[in-house]
Amino acid sequence: MPPPRTRGTALRQRLAELRGPDVPAKALDARALAALAANPGCERRAILDGAGVDKATLADALGSPSAFGQSQFALTRGNAFEAKVKADGGAELLRLVHERLDPGAAPPVGAALPDLSAIGPEGRTARTALALREAAGATGTWTLLDHPMIALDVAGSPAFLEPDAVVVHPDGSWTVVEIKSFPMLDGSADPAKVGAAARQAAVYVLALEAVAARLDPAPRVRHRVLLVCPKDFSNLPTASAVDVRKQRAVTSRQLARLTRIQDIADALPEGTCVSPELPAEQLTAAVEAVPAAYAPECLAACELAFHCRERSRAAGAVTSLGRSVRAELGGLTTVEDVLAAARGESGDPRDPAVAALRRAARLRADALGTTCH
C-alpha cells in the first residue's frame, strides 16, 4: 500500500496541475520576489509565482501582451559586462569589494573560488551552503562565490535565488554583490534603478541570513551591498556601497504578510489550470478564479498588469486609480459608489469620505456655474 501523500507533496502536485501538463516551472527570482513583496495582498501573483507560471506567456494568451522585462540587447550587454567584472578569477570584483567595503582587511590576493556546480536547484543550494560554511571558518582569507544558489521560504514554498556573487571577507562576514549594466555617471546612477537593485539585493540578504542562522556561530551578513556598474560611458567597472537595511526591513515585513500559497491553492476550484493552450474563455475564467489586487504600480512590475487593469476598470474598482485614492475613499470601493455619494444619492453624510466628495462636487458645480444635484 503506497504511503499517504504529505501536505507538501500534495501542494507541489496541485501547483503542477495549475501550470498545465508538461509545462516546466519558471524559477522565482529576486526581481519577482521584490515586486511580489511590494504588493503582498495580490493572491493571483502569489499563486502564479509560487506555481512557476510564465506570466509573460500567460499574458500573451489572455490577449494582453506584457511590455514588462528586459530586451535581448540589454541582457546580452549585461552578461558581457558581468563576464568582464569577473574575469581573472574575479580580481577586479574583489578589489572593488576591498576598496569600497573593507579597506582595513588584507588585500584579496589568492582568493578562494569554490566550485558550486551540482545537480538541480536543491543540490546547488546545498553545495552553496557548504561552501559558505567552509569559507566562514577559514578566517583570514577572501572567498568569491560566483552565482551561488540560496533558498528563501516564501508563503510556505521555497524560492531558489541566484545572486551575481557573494563575497566572504577575511573576518568571515558575507557581502552580496549586484552587477548591473546601467552606468554610473560622475559617481552616481539613476536613483530609480539603484532603488530597484537595492530591493533585489535585500531579498538576497534575507536569504543569506537564513543560511547564516543555521551555523554556529552565525556569520554576519553585511547590510551594505556592493553595486557594480560601468563607469561613465565606458565598459570599465566602478562600484558603490549601498545600504539596504530599509529595503530589507520592508521586504521582510511584506513577505511575512503574504497569504500562504497552500491556503490559496485550497480555495481554487478543482481542476483549475492556466495553461496557455486552453481556449481563451476557459483560460480567462481560470485566471479570474484567483483574486487580484491591481494598482497602477503593477505596470512597472508585473507581466499581467495590463490584463488586471482592464478587468479592474471594467468592474469600476477604485483601486485602478491608485492605492492612495483607495485609502482615502474608505468603504467606497467602486467608481459608481463614489459618484453616487458625491451626488448625495447614497452614503452616510457623517462619513468623512462622503462629506469630502459632496463638498468637492459643490465646489465643482460653483466653478462651472451649474447646479449640483
Secondary structure, 3 states (H helix, E strand, C coil): CCCCCCHHHHHHHHHHHHHCCCCCCCCCCHHHHHHHHHCCCCHHHHHHHHCCCCHHHHHHHCCCCCCCCCCHHHHHHHHHHHHHHCHHHHHHHHHHHHHHHCCCCCCCCCCECCCCCCCHHHHHHHHHHHHHHHHHHCCCCCEEEECCCEEEEECCEEEEECCCEEEECCCCCEEEEEECCCCEECCECCHHHHHHHHHHHHHHHHHHHHHHHCCCCCCCECCEEEEEEEECCCCCEEEEEEECHHHHHHHHHHHHHCCCHHHHHHHCCCCCCCCCCCCHHHHHHHHHCCCCCCCHHHHHCCCCHHHHHHHHHHCCEHHHHCHHHHHHCCCCCEHHHHHHHHCCCCCCCCCHHHHHHHHHHHHHHHHHCCCCC
